[in-house]
């Protein structure tokens, strides 16, 4: 399989402390005040500054990825494999025999160590890591990567996933020709209402005009932003803004103030920055052998800063709409899922007298 190389960030305690000190010494007012109420330019400027500090302070290295290596192959085992290749190349049988014995023993130890890790994860009920390890061992679940020569296929996927972003065709507003029928298509007949009397008109005119009640304004605090930044999953990929979730979680205390200013400005202006509305779509196959664009599921990777604002607004809007929710709604509810719906349905069907009441209601 082809060898791939990629550049990764190496997080060290010294680099993390230096980055935190850098954000502590930053004058955020000097970066935000020149932009005024321009939320887009301010967001872009703050994002570029965070990425510049990350690129300057956090060390990076280029690693080689071998897709055909099994997860139990360590650096020591890889060194023995290379030594076996050198012994075979030089034709030294004694050296080759000795290395083969060492390689056999070391391979058995590495497999037993990896098996112990999987058993420990299974005991900890970490099914995600266990399932990922099983797929790696068996070689199943590998996604087919897009080759360089398939640019037309990539363009077709871009057009298919962004078909709703294109301007729609203008609707024909020409009135239909006159016909003998009085009913207009797509219209709902309304019941006839009696004519209003003069007294009714006077009473309606006498009533004062009541303005609709607006919900209270939302103001984000620094504690809320810091709490949500500390809950970010570091395993997620960075969004279109390029800010790593590890940096946001590691420097939550230093970045909470500037993100609080951006969130409050966005809520006061009732505008969302363009950078936070941008998403990278990753096509995930729905079946083993996809045949068309409709066989791919688009997974949107958005900015983590936008996700933090969404979680804060969800905590504010949740109690407001909770009284209006159906008590039997299991979808999009915290700590509820399809298992709860199935259990409720089974309990309802097995309860005594349910079939009789159901038949009576059906007959009535």
N, C-alpha and C positions, 0 to 999 in steps of 0.2 A: 504494500500500500504506500502511497506517496507520503513523504515526510513534509510536515507543515511546521512553520515557525511563526510565533506571534510574540508581541511585546506585552509584558504584564508588569503591573506595579507590585513592588515588594514592600510590604508594610513592616517597618521596624519600630520599636519603642522610641528611638531617638527621632525618627522622621515624624512620627505621630505627635510627639511633644513639640517639635519645631513648628509643625503646621498649626497646632493649636495656639502657640505663642504668636504666630504670624497673624492669625485672625483676631487674636486679642488686641494686638497693636494697631489694627486697621481702623482708620477713621471712616466709618461708614457714611457719616454725614457728608463728607467731602466727595464721596462717590455717588450719592443719591440726590443731593440738592441741585446740582446743575441740570438735572433732567426735568425737574418740576413735576408735572402731572403726566408726563409721557411714560406710561406704564411699560410700553414695549421696549423703548430704549433703555430704561432703567433695569428691566429684567435681563436684557441681553448683556448689559455692562456688568452687572453683578455676577452673572453666570460665567462670562469670560474671565473675570478676575479670579473666581474660585478655581476654574480650570487652570489658569496660569500659575497660581500658587501650588496646585497639586502637581503640575508638570515640573515645576522648579524644585520642589522640596522632596517629593516622594521618589525614591530611586526606582529605576525600571531595569528590566533585564529581558533578553530574548531567550525564550525556551523553545526546545524542539519537542514536538508532539508526535508520538508514534501511535497511530490508531490501532495497529495490530498487536500492541503489547497488552498483556493481561494485567489486571489490577494488582496481583500479588508480586509482580516483577519489581524488585527494588533496585537501588543503585548498586549494591553489592552483587546482586545476582546478575545485573547487566555487565558488571566488570568481569565476572567469571565467564559469561558468554563471549565477551570480546577476547578474553585470554584463550578460550577454547578455539576461537577462529585463528588466532595467531599461532597456537601450537599446531593446528592442522595445516596452516600455510607453510610452516617451517619443516614439517614432516617429522617432528620429534614424538615418537610413540610413547615414551615414558612420561613426557610432559603432558601429552594429550590424555593418557590414561589417568594420571593423577588429577588433572583438572576435571575430567568427567565424573570421578568419584566425589570431588568436592561440589561440583555442580548438582549432582543428584541429591546429596544430603542437604545442600542449601535450598534447593527447590522444594524439598519436602517440608523444611522448616517454614519457608515463606507461605506455602499453601496452608499449613496448619495455623499460622499466625493470622492469615486472612480469614480462615474459617472461624477462628475465635472472635474476630471483630464482627463478623456477620451474626454469630450467635449472641454476642453482647448487645448488638443493635436490635435483635429480635426480642431479647428479654426486656429491653428498654421500650419496646413497642414503637420503634422508629421504622415503620414500614416503608417509608420513602427511600431510605438508604438501603434497606434490604432488597427492595424490588429493583433499585438501580444496580446494585451489585449482581443480582441474579441475571439481569439482562446483559450486563457486561460479560459475565462468565459464559453464558450460552451464545452470545453473539447476536441476540435478537433485539429488535427495537431500534436498530440503527436507521437514522434518517438519511435519505438520499440527498446528497449535496448538489447544488447547482453548478454545473461545469462552466468553463469560460466560453465555450462555443454555443451556449444556449441563451444568448441575449434576446432572441426573439421570444422565447418562452417567458423570460423575465418581464419583457415589455407587455406581453399578453396578460400576465398576472397583475401588473400595475394598472393597466386599463380596466381590467375586470374588477379589481378591488376599489378603484376610485371612480366607478361609473356613476355613483350617486353624487359625486362632487361636481360633475359636469353640469353646465346650465341646461335645464330641461327645455324641451321644445315648447313653443308657445301654444297655448290652448286656443282652439278655434272658438271665438266668441260670437260667431254669426248666429242669429236667432233661427230656430227651425221653422220650416214652412208651416203655414196655417193649416189646421186640420179640423175635422168636425168634432173630435174629442176635446174636452176641456181640461183633462188631466195632463199635466206636464210630466214627462219622465223625470225620475229621481226626485220627485217631490212627495211630501207626506201630507195627506189631507188633514186639515185642522178642523176641529169641531166648531160649529157655528156658535157665535156668542151673541147675546141680546144687546141691543143698542144701549149705550150709557145714557142715563138720565142727566138732567141738569144738576140735580143734587149730588150725584156721584162725581161729576166733573168738578163741582165746587169743593167737595171734600178732598179730591185728589190734588187740586191746585193749592188747597190750604195747607197740605202737609209739607213741611220743610224738606229740602233735599239733603239726604244723609250721605255723607262721603263714605266710601268703603273703608273698613278698618284695615290698616296695613300691619303686617307683623313687625315686631320690634327689630331694630337694626342690630346687626351682628358686629361685634368688635372682638378681634382676636387678641389674646394676651400672649406674652412671651412664654409663660409656663405651658400654655396649651401647645404652642409650636415646639417647644423643647421636648415635651412628653411624646408628641407624635414623631419627632425626628429620632428619638431614642428607640422607637418601636419599628423602625424600618428594617426590612429583611436585607441583610448584607449579601445574600446569595443572588439577588436579582441583578439583572443586567441594567446598565445605565440607559436612560432615555435619550431622546434626540438632543437634549441639552448637553450631554456628555459628562454630567456630574455623577460620580460613582456613589452608590448608596452607602458604601463603607465610609466615605468622607463625611457624608451628612450625619451619619450616626456617631462617628467618632468625634466630630466637632459640633455636636448638637448645642452645647452651652454657648459656643462662640458665634454660631450662625443663626440662633433663634431670634435675635433682635432684628437683623436685616430682613429675614423672611417675614417677621411680624409686620414690618413696615410695608413690604410688598403685598402681603395679604390684605391689610387694612386699606391700602390704596386701591387695590383691585375691587374690593367690596364697596368702597365709597364711590368709585367711578362707575361701578356696575359693568366692568369690562374685564375680560380675561386676556392675558398676554398671548400673542400668537405663538410664542415658543411653547407655552403650556398646553396649547390646543393641537400641537403637532404630534404625530405618532408615527412610529416605524412599524409597518405591517410585516410580520413574519409568516409565510405560508406554511401551515402544518398539514400534512396529508391526512385525510379522513379515512382512506383505505390503503391497503398495502401497495397497490399499483394504481396510482391516480391516472385518469385518462383525460381530464379537462380541468379548466380553472375552477369549476364548481366542486371539484373533489378536494379542494384545499380549504382549510379553515384559517381565516386571517386572525392572528394574535397581535394585538396592538400593544406596543411598548411605548408608554408615555412617560412624561417627566415625573420624577419622584416628588418634586416640589408641588406639582399640581395634585398628586395623590394625597399629600399632607393636608392641603387646603380642603380637599374633598372629605377627608375623614373629620376635620374640624367642623365643617358645615353639616355633615351627617349627624354628629353628636348634638348639634343645635336643632336640626329639623326633625330628628327622630321622635322626641317627646311631643312635638306639635302635631304630628300626623298619627301617632300611636292610637289615640282614641277612635280614629276613623277607620282603622284597619279591621278586617274581618278576623275574628278569633280563630277561624279554621284556615287561615292563610299560613302555609308552611314555607313557601318560597321566599327568599330574600329576607329571612328573619334570622337574628342571631341565635345560635345554638339550636336551630331547628333545621330539619332537612326532610328528605324523602322517607327515611326510616320512621320518623315520627308520624308522617301521614299514613304509612302502611300499618303501623301499630294501632293508630286511632281507628282506622277502617276495620281492622280485624277485631278490635275490642267492641266496636259498634255492632258488627255482624254477628258475633258470638254472644252478645248479651241476650238474656231471655226476654221474649216478647217483642223483639225488634222486627222480626219478619211479619208478625201479626199487625203491628202498627204500620209497617211499610205497605202491606197489602190493603189495609183499610184506607190509607191516604191515596193509594193508587186507584182504588175503586171510586172513592169520592171525587 
